[in-house]
Amino acid sequence: ILNFVRRHVSTEEIPVLCHAENLAPCGSCRLCIVEVAPSEQGQRRIIASCHSQVAPESFIFTRSERIKKLRQNILELALSDYPSEKIAAGSGKKATEFQKLISTVNHSVQRYPDFVKSHASQFQEDISHPFIRSNLNECIYCYRCVRACDEIQGQFVLSATNRGFDTRIIKGADGSFDESTCVSCGACVQTCPTEALFDRYHTKTIQADKVVRTTCTYCGVGCSLNIHIKNKEVVGIDAPLDAPVNAGHTCLKGRFAFEFYKSPDRLQSPLIPDRLQSPLIREGDQFRAVSWDEALTYIAAKLKDIKAQFGADSIGGISSARCTNEENYLMQKFMRVVIGTNNIDGCARVCHSPTAFGMQKVFGTGAATNSFDDIQEAQCFLVVGANPTDAHPIAGAKIKQRVIKNVPLIVIDPRSTELAKMADVHLKIRPGSNVAVLNLFAYYLIKDGYTDKKFIADRTENFAEFEQAVLGQNLDKLAEICGVEKTLVQKAAKIYGSSPAAMAFHGLGVTEHFQGSRAVMLLSSIAMMTGNIGRPGVGINPLRGQNNVQGMADMGVQPHQGPGYLEMSAPSVQKELSAFYHSPMPSTSGLKIPEMLGAAATGQLKALWIMGEDIMQTDPDTTQIKHALESLDFLVIQELFLTETAKKAHVVLPAACFLEKNGTFTNSERRVQLVNRAVEVLAGTKADGQIVAEVMQKMGFAQDDYDADKIMEEIQAVSPSYRGIHRNMLGTQGMQWPLVDAHHGAAILHKESFKLGKGRFIHYDYQPSPELQHLGEYPFILTTGRILEHYNCGSMTRRTPTTEIVLADLLAINPSDAKRLGVQDGESVRLKSPRGETHIKTHITDEVNPGVLYTTFHFPEISINHITGCVGDLDTLTPEFKVVAVQVEKI
């Protein structure tokens, strides 16, 4: 009834208290009561409108005198627990939701506050948490916070204890937020109608001058954010309830980790080294500030000279998933049209290139087949090599909520992640054995009769050869390689194969391997053989690591494919793009990032332009990267901060952050969403796209200044995937590519057919990683990943209060290994590989098996990538961050 009245009358017609749009109807406060009768003069019943259904031909009375009196009495009871000095705040801009409600209901009587308050507990304000604060003296016991923690995040931190006047909200085991299992998502804060719960910024009650809606800069889920601006500064962030992906929810990074934008470390002037003895030798890391004109003129002159002397292919570019689609498009355009080379690549090379390659081989398209909304339709989840509740928290929370409701879950991962601990089956495999376990999984799907014969016959090819290869394998050998029992794999295959709708998610634990692309092909083949493609609640859905890694690839930031995944070597593409740009296109495939660095080390690559990537922190074997960068004649870096990579540059250009620019990001479900400037560009900096445009101009190319609307018009004209997408049509919901019609994007791919026509089964046997040859001298396998509180190399999150929660990378080690080595929890150890060593503190846990270690790479002082190696995926060269042979020594 409540929703019906809101749709047809007004959102203000019926007041609510315990109800929130992103929570299940509860009906506990009864403030939303209405009278319902079978006729206008019929007998009226009083019911709560939030959870009562509309009956045909019934009459609903929302403001009768009887209802008004009852509502006032209900409100009076709520006010009995509320500080009297807060009641008169009225409906001003700083008023809380509850204070506005008091004014709306027009309550003026308060008959028994003294009696009730004399029994009420008095609470100390809890300020122990870096972001979330509480003053439970203002609590009115609507329980929205408890339900938000349960229903949205699934963390179950908050609950109520005692009864009657002694009721109170508790956190965990009745401690503080800081001592609880709170993950700082802020859902409780956003839903609280008073200031019983609030954030450190008082976002709910701040008198913002304006609120700007934009898209988050962290992971690939693509959450919408409301940026609250006062006096031209960000004073808080919350999430819009109508957001298509996150519906009022965020993780702690999206909601709270924004203060990096005003860090005193921000670069505010172009820099060049203070003294250059030659193009290759620098004295120290001292830089001097120069004007923008001097810096850009210098860049243009150097690139022109290097191109003339050594050819276009002596220059390379690395673009950024932290930048907008429009900026990535300009960067690849610059490299291909102005320089004349396909030497353009991006951070997908160190994360999801195997996904794009593998899915293109099987389906013809390398993007997610389904939408996040389909999580609600799935009847089974298969999560492989991903830790969504840490790395993609909003998607992880959606999956977690379904699992709580008894939807089966299978996890394939070397670690006991949060979801693995909830799983029906956790295949805790040895790192690097994905292809082996997926072959075993496929074997039982075929042998036990879980294949969809009609789907295979109608929509696929090469299944007979695939089936023969799978059934011909040695099962005992595969199980030995994986380190899991065959019967457990068979159980997992039965759960997946018998489900009417099984949805698979995978992450970097699949792609960052020697056989990463081949594992993706096997996963895709498993989905096809069971018919889990082209329907709601199914599919293969990669969880993209960075906010715009999907969009960056869509824009053509790849050495072999242009915008819209056009093959640059195809004659028809050459002809089409040459005509579009009025310039000949380079036809030979360019260098991938590892190949660029190798060519730099040998002197073949002379110049490199890196936009928004700190490869000294994020890419493997830091010593070799350092050597490669120092071997370049010319290195240009665009960045927010003077990163480890920027310290090696010949020119450092200060860039704007996502809060300071316009454009679009494309999330993991192919949703193109607006990025809107919330604050003015920091003095001395420029948007990345404007920097690229000005260098193009300096080099004589007629490129307009950066204008997100105009560039999107160019993108949709050249890219088949984005055809028909205009920035002014995206609104608050965005659009998923490709478009179905002028107003709707494709929520599900491959409904009727694949881009290849028929899906192609591709089989590969397991091959051991070359890294395993070091296991004699280096007996542990180190695998790496992310934690919830920090992001990538940490350059942004380390400049926010998240460091008060996690201040360092830790090394997870099994208790039996720790005991054998004589290592205590929290003790520093020496971690060594064939490439180098570092010191790191231990975290003793059974989340990893004996012989397996785990850590993150968020803190430069630990510098984990000093020890990671250059073994790469066989097909895409994506580094194998997940299998590193190491030894541990007690210091």
N, C-alpha and C positions, 0 to 999 in steps of 0.2 A: 504494500500500500504506500509506503514512504516513497519508494522510487516512482511509483505511478503519479503521485501528487507532485513530486518534484518535476517530473517531465511535463505534466499538463497544466500545472498551476504556477508554482514558484518553489525555488529551492529554500525559501525562507518561511514557507507556509506552516511547516511542522518543525518545532525546535527539537534538537536531539542533544544527548549528552554522552551516553555510553556508545553511541553509534559512530562509526567512521567508515568512509567509503571503501577503504582497502582492508577492512576487517569483516569477518562473517557477522551477520546480524546476531545480536545478543539478547536484547529486550530486558536487560536487568534494571535499568534506571526508570523505565516507564514514562519518561518525559515526553516521548513521542506518541502518547496515547491519542486515539481518535474514537469517535462514536461511529458505529456502523449499523445500518438498518436495511431491511429488505425493501422498504419504501420510505417516502419522505415523512410519512406520519407513523411508520411502523416502530416497533419496540427497538430501542437502541442498545447495542452492546458496546462496552468499552474494551478496546484491545490495543496492544502495542503495534504500531504501524510498521516498525522496522523489519519484523519477521513474520508478519501476517500477509497472506495472499489476498489479492483483490478478487472478490466474488462477482460473477456476472450480475448485472442489473441491481447492484446494491448502491446504497447512498452512504457517502462518507462525510461526516461532520468534523471539521478540523478545529473550529474555534467557537464552539458552543459555550455558554456561560459555565456549564458543568465542567467541561474540559479545561477551561481557563482556571477555575478554582482548583481543580485537581493538580494541574501543572504547577500552580503557585505553591501548593502544599508540598509537592515532590521537591521543588527547588528549595523550599524552606528547609527541608530535611538535609539536603545537600549542603546548604549554607551553614548548617550547625557545626560542620567540621572545617569551616573556612574562616580565615582571619577576618574579623569585622572591618579592619581598616582597608582591606582590599575590595570590599563590596562596592564602595562608592566610586570605583575607578571609571565606571561608565563604558562607553563604546568608542573611546578615543583610539588613535592610531597605536598607542602603546598598550592598549587593553588586551588581555588574554582572551581566548575563545570563551572561557567561562564568564569572564566579566562582561563581555558583549552579550552573552546569553541572559545574564541577570537583567540587563537593560531591556532586552527584547521581550522577555516574559513580563516585564513591568512589575517586578516584585518589590513591595515596600514594607512588608511585615516580617518580623523575625521574633517568634514567640518563645523559643526555648534554647537559645545558643548557650547561655551560661550553664544550664544543667548538663548539656552534652559535653561542652568544652572542659568542664571540670573533670570529666573522666578521660579525656583524650590525652594521649602521650605527647610529649614535646620532643622534637627531634633536633639534633645538631645538623647543620648544613653539611652535606658531604661534598668536599671539593678535592677528593683524593685522586680522581681520574683526570687525565690531561684534557679531556674534551667534555665529558658528561658530568653534570652537577645535579644535586637533588636537595630540595627543601621540603620534606614530607609534611611539614606543618600546613602546607597549602594543598595537600592531597584531599580530594573529595571522593575517592574510592569508586571511580567509574570503571576501573580495571582495564582501561584501554591500553595502558602501558604493558600490563601482564599479557594481554591478548596479542599485542603487536610483537612482543618478544617470542611468543609461542607460534603465532600464525604466519608471521612474515619472515622472521629470521630463523625460527626454530631452535632458539638457543636456550629457552626455558630458564633464564636467569632470574626473572621477577616472579614473585608469587605473593599471596596474602596469608597472613597467619592470625590466629586468635579470632574472636567473634564479637559482635556487638560493638560497644564503644571502644573496645581494646583492639579492634582490627587494625592491622598496619601492613604496609607493603614491605617486603624484604628482598634483598639482593643476594642470590646464592644462598649460602648458609648464614643468612642474616648479617652479612658483612657489608663492606663498601663495594662500589662498582669496581674499584681497583683490585679488590681481592677476589672478585667473582670471575666467572667464565665469560663475561661480557666481551663481545667482539667490536664494540664501539660503532655499530651501524647507525645508531641514533634514531631508530624507528620509534622507540619509546618516547624520546624527546619530542619528535615531530607530532605525535598523536596526542600527547598530554594536553588537556584543555586549560590547565593552570600553569603556574611555574613551580609545581612540585618537582618536575623534571625539566631541565633546561641545559643548553650547551654553553660553553665558555663565552660565546659571542652574543648570547641572548637573542638568537636569530628570530624567534617567534614574536618578540615584542619590540624589536628595534624599529625606530621610525625611519625606514629606508626611504631615500629619495626616489629610488626606482628599483624594480626587480627585472633582471634580464634573464631570459631563458636561453640556455646553451647546452652543449653536449660535453660530457666528461672527457678529460684528457688522459685517463689512466687505461684500464684494460679494454679489450675488444667487445665487451657487452654493450656499451653504448648508452649509458644512462643519461636521461635528461636531468638537468639541474636548474634550479632557480638561484641566481646570483643576486644577493641583496647588496645594494650600493648606497652608501651614505658619504657625503663629502668626497665623492669621486674615488672612494676606496671600497673594497669588498669587506663587508662586516658580518657575513654569514652566508651559508648555503643550505638550502633544503631541496626536497624533490617534489615536482608537481605530481598530483594524484592521477592526472590523465596521461602520464608518460607511457608510451607504448611498450617500453621494455621494463622499466623499473617501478611504475605505478606508486610513487611516493616513497620508494625505498632506495637507499644507497649503502655502500660500504663506508668504512671510516675514511678511506682515501678520497672518495668522491665528495663526501660531506665536509670533511674537516682538514684535509691536507692541501690547503690552497695558499698558505702564507708564503710559499716559495716565491710567488710572483713579486713580492715587495722585499725580498731578501736583500740585504746590503751587498751580497755577493753578485747581484745581477750586473752583467756587463752593460756599460752605457756609452761606450765609444769604440769605434774600430781600433784594433791594436795591431802593431807590427813589432817584431823583436827589436830590442833597444840597439843591439849591435849585430850586424851581419858581416862576418869576414868573407863569406862566400855563400852561394845558394845552399850549401850543405852543412855549414858549420855555424853554430850559434854559441855565443858566450853566455851561458846561464839561461834562466827562464824569464828574464826581465823584458817587459814590453813597454812601448811608449804609445800613447794615444795619438791618433791622426784623424783628420777630417774624413767624412764619408766620401767626398769627392776624390781625395787623395787615394783612399783605399780602393775604391771601385775603379778608378783610372789605372792604378797599379795592377789590379787583377786582370782587367781587360788587356792591358799591354802584355803582361806575362803570358796569358793564355794564347794570344795571337802569335806571340813569338815562338812559343813551344809548338803550336800547331804548324806554323810555317817551317820550323826547323826539323821536327821529328814526325809530323803527321798527326791527323786527328785521333788516331787510336793510341797515341801516347798520353792521352788525357782521359781521366775517369771521373765519375760522379757517384756519390752515395747519397740517396735521398732518405726521408725520414717518415716513419709511421706516426710521429708526434705532430706532424704538420698536416694541413688540410689537403683535401683532394686537389683543390685548385693549385696549391703550392707544389705538390708532387707532380702534377701535370706540367706545370711550367718548368720544373727541373728536368724532366725527361725531354721536354720540347727543346730546352736549351742544349742539352747534350746531343740530341739527334739533328736538330735543324741548324743551330749556330756552330757547334763544334764539328758535327758530322760523324759521330761515333755512336755505337750501341753500348758503349761502356757505361751503363747506368744500372745500378742495383740498389737494394735497400735492405732493411733489417729482416725482411721475410727470409733472407738467405740464412740467417742464424736461428730461424724459428719454423715457419710454416711453408717454405718452398716445397718440401716433400708432399705436403697436403695438396697444393695446387697441381703439382706434377702428377702425383698418383691418381687423384680423382679425375683429372683431365684424361688420363690414359684409359680409365674404366668408364667414365660417364661422358666425357667431353667438356665438362665444366668443373672447375676446381674450387667451388664455393659451397657453403652450407646448403644442404638440400631442403631444410625445414626452418621454421621460425621458433623463437623462444616460447611463443604462445603454445606451441605443440607439446611442450612439457606437460601441460594439463591434459593432453589427450593420450600420452604414452601409457602403455600398460606394462612396460619393462624398460629398464635403463641398463645400457652397457657403457661403462666409463673406463676408457683405456688410456693410461699414461697421462692422466689429468687430475688436478686437485682443485676442483672448481670452487669449493668453499673458501679457499685461500686466494687463488689466482684470478677467479672470475666470480666474486662473491654473490652477486645478485642472481646469476644463473645457478650457482651452487645452492643458494637458499631455495630456489624454485624446485630443484631436483630433490633436495632434502625434505621439503614439505610433502612431496608426493611419496617419498620413501616412508616418512612417518605415517602416512595413510596406507601403508602396506603394499605399495607398488614394488614389485621385485627389483632388486639392484644387483648387478654383477660389476665388480671392480677388478681390473687387471693392472696391477701396480706393484713395484718393489717395496713400497712403503705402506704402512698402515695409516693412511690418511683418515680424515674425519669421516668421509663417505665410506671408505673401506671398512671402518669399524661398524658401520650400519648395514653393510651389504649382506645379502643372502649368501653370496659366494664371493670371497676375495681370493683371487689367484695371485699370491705374493711371489711373483716370478723373480728370477735373477735378472739384474739389469742387462739389457741387450738381447733378450730372448723373445721379443715380441713376435717375430716371424715364426719362431718355433711354436709358441703357444697358440697363435692364430691358426696355424696349420692343424694343430691338434683339435682346436675348437671346430674348425671346418670339417674335419674328419667325422666327428661325432654328429654334426648336423646332417651330413650325408648318410652315414651308416644307420643312424637311428630314425631316419625318415622325416626330417624337419625341413626339407626343401620344398619350395613352391614350384611344382613342375610346370604349371600353366604360365606363370610369370617367366620362368626360364625359357620356355619354348617360344613364347610370343615376343619377348622383349630383349633377349640376350643372345650372345653368340660365344662359341668356344667353351661351353660348359663341359662337354664330353672330355676334352683334353685336360681341363682343370680338375674334374672329378677323378680321372685316372691318376693324375699326379698326386692329389691329396690322399687317395686311398692306398697308394703304393708306398707310403712312408713308414718308417720304423717308429711305432708309437712309443716304445720304451725309451728309445734314444731321444725323442722329442721331450718326453717327460723329464728325463735326466738333465737335458739342457736347460729346461725351464725351472727345474727345482720344485715342481708341484706334482701332486698325485693325479694320475690319469682320471680316476673316478671323480675328482673334484672338477676337472675340465668338462667331463661328460655331464655332470650335474648342471654346470653353468650353461652348456650348449642346450640342454633340455629346457631350461628356464627361458632362454632367449628364443629358441626355435619354436616353442609351443605358444609363445605370446601372440595375441592378435595384432599387437602394435609395439614393436621394439625400437627404441630410439637410442642411437649410439653417439657418444661424445668422445672426442680424443683431443689430446694436447701435445705439448712438447715432449712428453714421455714416449710418444710414438715417433715424432718427426726427427728429433735430435739424436739420431742413431745412424750407424753404418748402413743399415737397411731400412731407413726411415720411409722412403717413398714406397718401398715394397711392402712394408707393413700397412701403409695406407691403401694400397691396391688390394691387399687381402681383406682388410676391413670392409672396403667397398664391395668386394666380391661376396663376402658373407652377408651383407645387407641384401644384395641382389638375389642370392640363392634362396633366401627366405621370403622374398617379396616385400621386404621392408624399405621400399622406395616409392616415392610419388603419392604418398597418402598422409593424412594428419597423424602426428604422433610417432613417426618413424624416421628413417634416414641416417645419413652420416653428417655429423655436425661438428666441424672443427672449432675449438675454443681459441680464438685468435689472441695472441699475447698482448699486443699494444693496441691503443685506441683506434688507430687507422691503418693497421697492417693490411686489412682487406682492401680498403680504398687505395692505398699506395700501389698495390699490385694491379687493381682495376685501372689505374691511371697509366700503366705502362712502365712502371719502375722495375723493369726486368731486362736483362741483356738480350733476350730473344723474342720478347713480345712487347708490342706497343699498346696504346690505350685500347681497352676492351679485349685484350688478349689476342690482338691481331699478330699473326706470325710475320716478323719483320723480313724473313727471307722469302716469303711468298711473292711472286711477280705481281699478282693482282693487288696485294697490299702496298707494295712498292709504288705501283702506278697511282693508286688511290691517294696515299699519303703525300706523295710528291706533288700531286695536283692540289691537294688541300693546303699544303704549306708553301707552295710555289718554290720548292727547293728539293733537290735530289736527296733521297733517303739512304742512309748506310744499310747495306744488305747483309753483311756478315755478322754473325752472332757476336755480341760483346763479351767482356770479361765479367765473371761473377766476382763477388767481393774477395774470396780467397785467392782467385786468380789475379785480381788487381794487386793485392798485397804481394803476391809472389813476383809479379812483373815489376813492381816498384823495387823490391829487394835486388833484382837483377839488372835494374837500370832501364828496363823497357818502358815502364810507365813513368812518365816524367812529372805529371801534375795530377792532383786529386782534390776534388771539392767535396767536402762532407757537410751535409745539412742536418744538424740536429741529432747526431749519433756520436756516442763516446765509445768508439771501438776499442780503445785501450782498456776499458772496463768490461765491455759486453762481449767481445770476441775472444776466441781461445788463443792460448800461447802468447801472452803479452810480450814476452821477450822478442819473438819474431815480428810482432806487429810494430813494436818500437823501432826495430831495425828497418822495417819496410818504410815507415813514415819518415824516418831520418834519412833515408836514401832518396827521397823525392826531391826534385828541383823546386817544387812549388806545392804547398799545401794550404788550402783555404778551409776554414772552419766557421760555420754559423752556429751559434750557441747562446744559451741563456747565461751560462756560467763558464768560468775558465776551467774546463774539465781537464782530465789527464791527457786527452787527445788534443784539446785546444792548445795545451802548452807546447806541442810539437809544431804548431802552425807557423806559416810565414805571414798569414793575415788571419785575424780573428774578427768576425763580424757579429755585433750584438743583435740578437733576434728578439722579436716579441713572443710572448707566451700565448696560450689558447684564449686566455681572458681578454687579450688585447687585439684580437683579430676576427675577421669574418671569413666564412667559408663553409665547408661541409666535412663531416667525417662519415665513413661507412663502417658499420659495425659487423660483427660476426655473422649476423643473419641477413647480410646484404642490404641493410636499411641505411639509406642516405639521409643524414640528419643535419640540421643547421648548427653551425657554430656562429654565435653572435657576440660581437665585441661588447664587453661589460664595462671595461675601464679604458681610459685613454692609453695609447701606446707609451710605454715608459720613455722618458726623455733620453735621446741619444740612440734609441733602438729603432728597428724597422721590422715590419712583418716579413717573414721569410720570402713570401711571394714577391714583395716589393723589391727586396734585395736582388732576387734572380732577374726580375724585370729590368732593373737599372743596369745590371751587368750586360744583359742582352742589348740594351740601348747603347751602352758604352762600346760594345763590339760592332755597332753599326746595324743591328737588326731592329726593324720597326715594330717593337713590342710596346703596347700600352702599359701604363702603370697598373699595379695589381688592383683588380676589381673583381670580387668573388662572383658577382652576378654575370658579368661578361665572360669570365673564364669558364663558368659552368655552361654557358651557351656554346662555347667552342668545344668543350668536352662532349656534350651530348651530340654535337654534329659529327665528331670523329669516332666516338666509341659506340659500337653496337649495343653494349650492355647498358649504357646510360641514355640511349636514344629516347628523346621525349621528356627527360627529366630537366626541369628548370628550377632554379633556386627559389623563385617566388611561389612555387606550388608545393613546397615541402611543409610549410606550416609548422605545427607543433608535433605532428606525428611522423614526419618523414615519409619516404617511399622506398620500397624494396625493389631493386633491379632484378630482372628486366621488368618493364611495365607490361601489364596485361591489357590495359587501356589507358586513356588519358588521366584517369583518377585512381587507378589501383596498380600496386606492384604485385609481383608473384611471391606469395607467401611460401609456396611449395614448388620445388623444381621437379622436372622429370615425371609429370603426372601421366602423360600419354606416351612420350618417347624421350629418348636421350638425345643430347646434341650430336652424338656420334651416329644416331639412328637407333642402333641396338647397343645395349651395354656390353662391354667386353670383359669376360673373365680372364684374369691374368694370375698365374701362379708363380711363386718363387720358393725355392727351398731355403732353409736357414743357412746362413754363412756367418761364422764367428768374426767378430770385429778384430782388425789387426792390433787394436789396443790390448787385447787379451794376451798377446805374446809377452807382455811385460809382467804377467802375474807372478812369475817366479820370484823376481827381486822385489816387486811391488804387489803384495798379496791381497790388498783390499781393492774393491771396486767402489769408487766414489761416484755418486750421482747427484745432480744439482737441481735446484728449482727456486721457487719464490715463497715468500711468506705473506700473510695478509697485510701486515702493517707497512711494508715497503714495496717499491716498484722498480723493477729493472735495475739500473746501476745506482739508484737512490739519489740521483742529483737533485730531484725535486723533493721527495719525501724526507730526506735527511735535513732539509731546511724548513721543517715544520715540527710541531710538538709530537709527532709520531715517534721521535727519538726518545721521548720519555717512556714509551712502551717497550720498544726494542731498540737497543743501542749498538748491537753488533751481530755479525754472522756467527753461528755456532755450528759445531760439527756433531751430528747425531751418530752415536756409536752404540752397538748392542752391548748389554751388560756383560755377556760372556767375553767379548773382545776386550772390554774395558778392564775386567778382572784379570785377564791373561796379561795385559800390558801394564797392569798396576796403575791405571789412570783413574782419577776421581772425577766426579761430576763438577764441571766448571773449571777444570784444570787446563792450562795451556799445553798443547802438544805441537810437535813439528809434523807437518803434513807435506810429504815429498812425492814427486812424480818424476819421470824422465826429463821433464821440462824445467822444473824448478821446485821451490818450496815456499811455505808460508807458516806462520804460527797462528793457531786458532784455539779457542776454548771449546771444551767438550760439553755435549748434552747427552747423558746416558739414557737410552730409551730402547724399548723393544719394538718401536715403530719400524726399525730396520732389522733385517736378519743378520746373523753372524757373517762376517766377511764383507758386509755392505756398509758404506758410510753415506751420509747425506749432508749437504750444506747449501747455502744461498750465496749470492754475489752482490749484495746491496752496498757493501762498505769497502771503499777503496783501500783502507789501511790493511784489510785482510787480503785483498787482491787474489781471489780464488783463481782467476784466469791466468795467473802465472803458472799454474800446474796443469790446466786443461790442455788437450792436444789438438792436433790438426787432422785427425781421422775424420772424414766427412762422409755424408750420405753418398752412396754409389752413383746416384743419378743427379743430385742437385748440389753436392758439396756442402750441404748444411752440416755444421760441426757436430760431433758426437759428444755433447756436453753430459750425456747421461751415463757414459761408461768411461771412467778414467782410472787407470791402474795407479794406485798410490800405496805408500807405506806410512804408518803412524809411529812416531817415536816420542817417548816420554822425555820431556825437557829436564 
